[in-house]
Amino acid sequence: MDVEEAFQIVGEFGAYQKRAVAILALTQVYMACQSMLVVLIGATPEFHVEKHDGGQSSVTFFGDVDSIVTEWLLVKQQAYKVSLAGSLFFAGLLLGSFVFGPLSDTIGRRPVYLSGTLTSMTFAVGIALFAALGFAIRPWRTLAAAANTWGVLCFLLSVTLPESPRWLYCRDRSRQAEEVGGSTVMRDMALANGRPASELTLRRAGGKSGEGSGGGPGVLQLSTHPLLRFRTLLLTYIWYVCSLVYYGLTLGAGDMSGNRYLNVAMYGLVELPAYPLCVYFMSKPWAGRRKSLSTFLCLAALACLCTIFVPENAESSAGATALALLGKLTVSAAFNIVYVYTSELYPTAVRNAGLGICAMSCRVGGILAPFVPSMRQLSSALPFGIFCLSGLSAGALVLLLPETLGVPPVHTLEELVPGCSRVLENKPLLYEDDK
């Protein structure tokens, strides 16, 4: 039997798969702590700089805050180092996109996973849990150590994850990979799920993965094919904006008025309603993927715009925080939709390459995001102004892409040719006979 028939026997989502998902969820909590680490260990309390005779100056901090800022006096001309620390984290993710994306198609999902993660709702929960951890542990070195210790547990649990049977079956590189990797994993799944596995034998796939899976040819086709090039240019900018606004608002949580730890927790938990919202809207014919994505991006932009006009005083701080949280909720929904929408816009043959390029663009947005909240020192309206213009422009560009809801997936580049003349009309890319 092939791998899809085998999954019908062993169970597609039983106890075995749920255990694997639980490990992935725990890892997302760790990733959330890492992405938010600089918000707390790089917190800048109120301070006063006093100049003395001889050109020397001293800095006095107010409040009970222990961070890299208070220890190394990262204020004024040295403040950029805090934002740089956050950017280096996302630079590492960008490097991972270059290295581990193609590597996962070569050596498998499991070995590469021991260096990476998936995305899920647990990322938002992880942000809230990190806020609680930061509230309980104030010394920044101890907080950093506690946050990273979680990663050791995730790594040890990750070792127990199986290789992807579908990947082993499709690659068909050797009989050992099929017999030891594929069949054994499937039998373990069957036993854990309480299914019979006495006659579970995978037949050879008889071929390799499709065109574009290796990264090189797929990327070349994205740049030479006119329609794919057009879509890729739009999608890379949209992914960049989603990342810039999402992480910019998240990393700016510590700068909002009020309790820093409560703000960080709220900026995480506010994402949870975003996921059922985007699932509801993008599955409705009157909304779909395209309109939903555009609307959520524009709503995030408008929320940021309204924040600019809120006066800076204690009485209106709650209103500014509420608007910023609304922006975080809507951009989170947009970020979730763009993953689904992008995979449906690319043919199967080049989908890996397309998603890889978009992921790289996403990391560029993450690298720049930590510097945007720090622009508040120049003007309090500047960070939200950047988020507003970015969101509106991306929301408008989404409307140049076609709707994919209810449209059968496109597998080859040849299927795109008949739809080239209809792409600007935002109609499904199908042969006339397929309508």
Buried (B, 14 or more C-beta within 10 A) or exposed (E): BEBEEBBEBBBEEBEBBEBBEEBBBBBBBBBBBBBBBBBBBBBBBEBEEEEEEEEEEEBEBEEEBBBBBBEEBBBEEEBBEBBBBBBEBBBEBBEBBBEBBBBBBEBBBBEBBEEBBEEBBBBBBBBBBBBEBBBEBEEBEEBBEBBEEBBEEBEEBBEEBBBBBBBBBBBBBEEEBBBEBBBBBBBBBBBBBEBEBEEBEBEEBEEEBBBBBBBEBBBEBBEEBEBBEBBBEBBBBBBBBBBBBBBBBBBBBBBBBBEBBBBBBBBBBBBBEBBEBBBEBBEEEEBBBBBBBBBBBBBBBBBBBBBBEBEEEEEEBEEBBBBBBBBBBBBBBBBBBBBBBBBBBBBBBBBBBBBBBBBBBBBBBBBBBBBBBBBBEEEBBBBBBBBBBBBBBBBEBBEBBBBBBEBEEBEEBEBBBBBEEEBEEEBBBBEEEEE
